[in-house]
Amino acid sequence: MRKNRVASSSEIRTHVADFLEKLAVERRVSGHTRRAYGADLARFAEHLETLGLDTAEKLALAEPLALRGYVMGLARAGLARRSQARMIASVRSFLRSLSVAGKLPPGMDEFLSSPRTPGRLPRARAVEELERFLGALDGARPRDVRDRALFELIYSSGLRVAELCALDRADVDLQAGTVRVRGGKGGKDRYGLFGSSARQALESYLQSAPAGGELALFRNARGGRLGVRGVRHILRVRLLAQGAQGFTPHALRHSFATHLLDGGADLRAVQELLGHRSLATTQVYTHVSRQRLRDAYSQAHPHARKAGA
């Protein structure tokens, strides 16, 4: 039984609610991200409440160990390092916000250190693998035509799955080969591009699926807007049916970026197409593409060949 547990209307939780509102209004953070922040900060608020630190004034006078105890608790809970790092990042952002508002002394967020996480580069699928996967989606049933269009569009435009699901029919311009992404990550609109394969797939899909009264571009079996979980489920089923190696919808986005860079695309152009706010986020894909350069170098340069080869 936890001691000193206070009501959910404690001052700390009020500050959490204000912070989440600020994320929505000022930073235009997506609903999915706000929910993640909310879950992380609810756990942190509960930790503070068990210590009797249910107000910003009490927290400001607390020993650093009170905050470090939260970090140690995450480790004891057996959470993955990436999960711990995300939760700690949420709390640090919250504490900095309270400091800016003058409710906490500056620097309190520095008492929280994140665990070191192993670097994980996105894995792009081979062009040939994706050609086989997309080519096998050649059925004539309405759902076959839909699935071909949605996966062609992700790979051709590099959309996030949530962005794909949020598309309305009016957002797609088949003639121009563009798609308007409304309120992407960071709340900014942008335009994506798609090629001839995606255009043909979309034309077939739109002809086979009259709009009716639904604005959504992609719809589920009940006629409503297709959701993120639905897209992931469809991909799993399709891969299983093909006996193909599993990958996620996001791997199509990774492949989009990597294949562009492999083909000589400018890094900043890829940044714009992906909707990245920071070029550093896009640069991770250059590490993936360097393997292609290394392979080409190893095969072509005489001094790169192994002895006895």
N, C-alpha and C positions, 0 to 999 in steps of 0.2 A: 504494500500500500504506500503510494507516494505521499509525502508530508508537504504541508504548506501549499497545496494546490489551490489556486484562486480561481475565481469565476472567469469564464471566457471573455468577459467584458473588462478585463484588467487594462490598465493604461498601456502596457506594452503591446497588447493585442490591438488596441486602438491605433497605436503608432504603426503597427504592421498594416492595418487596413488602410491608413492614410498613405503609406508607402506604395501599396498595390494600386491605389487610385492614381497616384502620381505616375506610376509606370504606364497606366492606361492613357491618361490625359496628356501628360507632358512628353513622354518618350514614345508613346504609341506602340507599346510592346504588345505582341499578339496575345490572344486569350490563352493559348497553350503555354506560353512562357510565364504568364502571370499565375496560372494555376500551379506551375512548378515552383515559382517563388513562394506562393502562398503555402504550399505543403512544407517547404523547407523552413520557412519562418515560423510556422505553427509549431514545428518541432523545437525550434530554438526558443520560442516564447514559453513553451512548456518547461524546458530546462531552466529558464530563468525563474519561473514561478515556483518550481520546487525549491529554489534557493531563497525564495522570498524577495527576489529582485523584480517586482512587478511594476515598477515605475522607472522612467528614465533617470530620475534623480538618484534612486538607489543604485541603478546600474552604473551611473557615473562615478560612484564612490566605491564600487566593487573592486576586489583584487583581481589582477590578471588571471589568477588561477580559476576564477569563476567562468571565464570565457574558454580557457584552455580545457577545462573539464568537459565542455560541450564537444570539443574536438576529440578528446579521448573517448567520450561516450559513443561517438560515431564509429570509431575503430573497434571498440568492444562489441558493438552491435553486428560486426562482421560484414559491414557494407563494403562494396567494391570501392577501390580507391577513386575511381572516376566519379562515383556517386558522392563520396565524401567531399571531393574537390568541388563539385557543383554546389552542394549544400553550404559549404564554407564560403564560397564565392557569393552566394545569395545573402548570407548573413553579413559579410563584409560590406556589401553594397548597402544593406539596410543601416548598418552602423555609421557608415560615411554620410548617409542621408540625414541621420539624426545629428551628426556633428555639424553638418552644414546649416542645419536649422537651429543650432545653438543649444540643443538639448543634451549633447554629450561632448566631452572634451575631444579635441582632434587626436587622431592616432589610435583610438581604441580598436579599430579594425585590424591593426597590426599585431594584436595579441593572438590572432587566429592565423595559423600557418596551415597551408594545404599540403596534403601528402603528395609526394612525387608520383606522377603517373607516367607509365611508359608511352612514348610517342607511338601513335598509330596512324599510318598514312592510309588514305582512302584507296581501296583496291578497285582499279578499273577493269572491266571485262574486255576481253579481246574483241576487236571489230568482228572477226569471223563468228565468234560465239553469239554476239548480239544479232548478227545477220541471220543466223540459224534460228534463234529464238523468235525474232519478229517474223521471219519468213514462214514459220510453222503456224502462225496465227492467221490462217487463210480460210477459215470457215465462213459459211454464208449466213449462219444464224445471227440474229440481231446482237447477241452478247459477244459473238466472235468478232463482228465488225467493230463493236464498241471497244473491245479489249485491244484490238490491233491499233485503233486510233489513239487510245490513251497512252499506250506504251511507246508508240512511235513519237508522240508529242513530247513525252518526258525526255526521251533520248535525243530528239532533234532540237529541243529548246532548253534543256537543262533545268526545267522547273522543279521546285520542291513539290513533294506530294501534296502538301496542304494548299499550295498555290494552284496546283492542277485542279483539286477538288473545288476550289472557290471560283473557278472560271464559269462565266455565263456565256451563252452562245454569242451574245453581242461583243464579247471580248476578242473573238477570233475573226481575223480578216484573211480569208483564204486567198484573195487576189494578191494582197501585199505580202503574204507569208509572215504575218506578225500576230502576236497574241499580247493582249494587255493584261499585265499582272497587277491586280489592285491590292494595295495594302500588304505588300510582301513583308519579309523580315525587316523590322525597323519602321514599318508603317508607310513605306514609300512605294508609289506606283512606278512601274517600269514597263518597257516593251521588250518582249522576247521575239526571237526569230525561229522559223521552222522551214525545213526544206521540202523538196518535191515528194519524198516518200510520206512524210507526215501530212502534207496537203492532200494527197490522193486518199490516204486513210481517213482523214477528216471529212472529205467530200462524200465518201461512201457512207460513213457513219451518219452524217447529217441528213443524207437522202433517205436512209433507212429508219431514222428515228425522228419523226415529226415532233416539233417542240411542244405542241399542246399548250398547256398553261404554265409549264415549268421553265424557268429561266436557265437552270443549270445546264452546263455543256454536257457533263457526264452524269448519267442517272443510274440508280440501282434497279433491281428487279421490281421494286414497288413503285417506281416512277419518281422517287425523291432524289435529292442530290446524293451522289456517290461520296462516301466519306473516306478518310485516310485508312481506316482499318479495312474497309472494303477493298481498296486498291491493293493493300498488302495481301489480303486473302486471295484475291484474284491471281496475283503473281505467283503465290505459293502453289495454287491449284494448277496453273498453266505450266509451271516448271516441273511439277510432279508428273503431269500428263505427258510431258515431252521426255521425261527421264533425264532432265538436264540438271547441272549443278546449281544449287540454290544461291540466290543473291537477293538483295532487297531493292525496292524501288529507288532508294537513294543511290544505289550503285549505278543506276542509269545516269543520274546526274553527275556522279564522279566520272563516269566514262565519257560523257559529253565534254566535260572540261579537259580531261586528259587527251582525248582524241583531237580536240581543237589545237591544243598546244603541240601535240605531236605533228600536226599538219602545218605548224608555223604561225599560228594565230598570235596576235599581240596580247601580252598578259593583261593589259588594261582593258582591252576589248572583252576578254573573257571575264574579267571582273564585273564589267557592266552587264554582260549577259547573265551571269550568275546572281546578280543583285547583291554582291558583297560590298559592305561599306568600307572595308579596309583591304588594301592590296595585299597585306600580309596574309589574310585569310586565303586569298587566291593562290599565293605563292606555294602553298603546300602541294599543289598539283604539279609544280615544276619538278619537285623531287621524284614524283612518280614518273614523269616523262624522261628524267635523266637516265633511267634504267634503259630506255630505248636507245639513247645516245651512247651509253656505255656498251650496249650490245653491238651497235654498229661500229664503234671504235675497235672493240675487241676482234671483230671479224675482219676489219679492213686494214688496220695499222700493223705493219710487220713486227714492230717491237712490242706490240700488245699481246701477240700470240704466245701461248704457253710453250715452254720448251718441250720438244718432242711431238708437237701437234702437227 
